[in-house]
């Protein structure tokens, strides 16, 4: 039999059981964490360990083909794998009935700890007022020392994630798809920031599509990772209410921003308040519940000192840095032109651009996957877009967007206005 490490066995178990199953935890506990023995056991051993007949039959699937494929993908694409019981595995997930046997991640896993955390949820198609409130609350919460957890969906999730990042805080995004399927695709720039400053996690293996059935399964993780849930705005029957229900069942605090009782977009939120949730109208309403449990890291006074400028509601740090970089490049070209004394400025600029095009690319591509290298080299030939890359290289669009994100994080490309990308030569 081939040798596999403990992480590999967890991937095998995750694949045969499926997301949201309670069987992996049962197997882990039955075999005392010895996953090699759990994999090698036969039907009678499973029954002897208290696993029922139907579940034992599932565990008889010993095919490691799928697990090997996932292991190879993660190794080649710098995807972290976090098995149940490992150092950085979230302790808050241990207590739920069906914790994921393995998490795939990108970002700062070391910051996923027992710090104070609030899961911000709400409608994808939210009102402008709710969007601003989600941003403002998350900005101030993060500035006061609270981690923000979201599903990185459109609307409230996006606003809350941006607020946390703009405040210099830490945000965790939980996907309902594979780590390389960045959904929604419109949040490409936000994913880029999260990979660098925050953390993206998912229990779904690479290439898992964002199907509707995945999101309620995903929501239990969002609920488990926090001290409480903040419902910004939710319709009756909204998916955000599923997360709130999970959190309530887990004994978490439920905070709700009250809405207009005549507005259908706030119906679900208002019903939560009617049923006992904590209404909030300012950030201190949440922090007052957290600072006693986290006296060294959470402070109401620190939140009150934060100045939330109007520009911070709409302009991310990433965008401002990009604008500064473009301005620096423009000034550099002008300075070069001026230095060419006696020559026509336009001619000098054209000469410099021609010299830049003729320079061989010296970027270090040794650590790139074949897909990353192919896309970088394509962009290096000239400015282009994700659509053109996918069409010309015959690569799935979700894979193109994921790879562009990773190349931008590595500083090998920059994204430009209009959806174009340009290679950075060093």
Secondary structure, 3 states (H helix, E strand, C coil): CCCCCHHHHHHHHHHHHCCCCCHHHHHHHHCCCCHHHHHHCCHHHHHHCCCCHHHHHHHCCCCCHHHHHHHHHHHHCCCEEEECCCCCCCHHHCCCCCCCCEEEEEECHHHCCCCCEEEEECCCCCCHHHHHHHHHHHHHHHHCCCEEEECCCCCHHHHHHHHHHHCCCCEEEECCCCCCCCCCHHHHHHHHHHHHHCEEEECCCCCCCCCHHHHHHHHHHHHHCCCEEEECCCCCCCCHHHHHHHHHHCCCEEEEECCCCCCHHHHHHHHHHHCCCEEECCCHHHHHHHCCCCCCCCCHHHHHHCCCCHHHHCCCHHHHHHHHHHHHHHHHHHHHHHHCCCCCHHHHHHHHHHHHHHCCCCCCCCCCCHHHHHHHHHHHCCCEEHHHHHHHHCCCHHHHHHHHHHHHHCCCEEEECCCEEEECCC
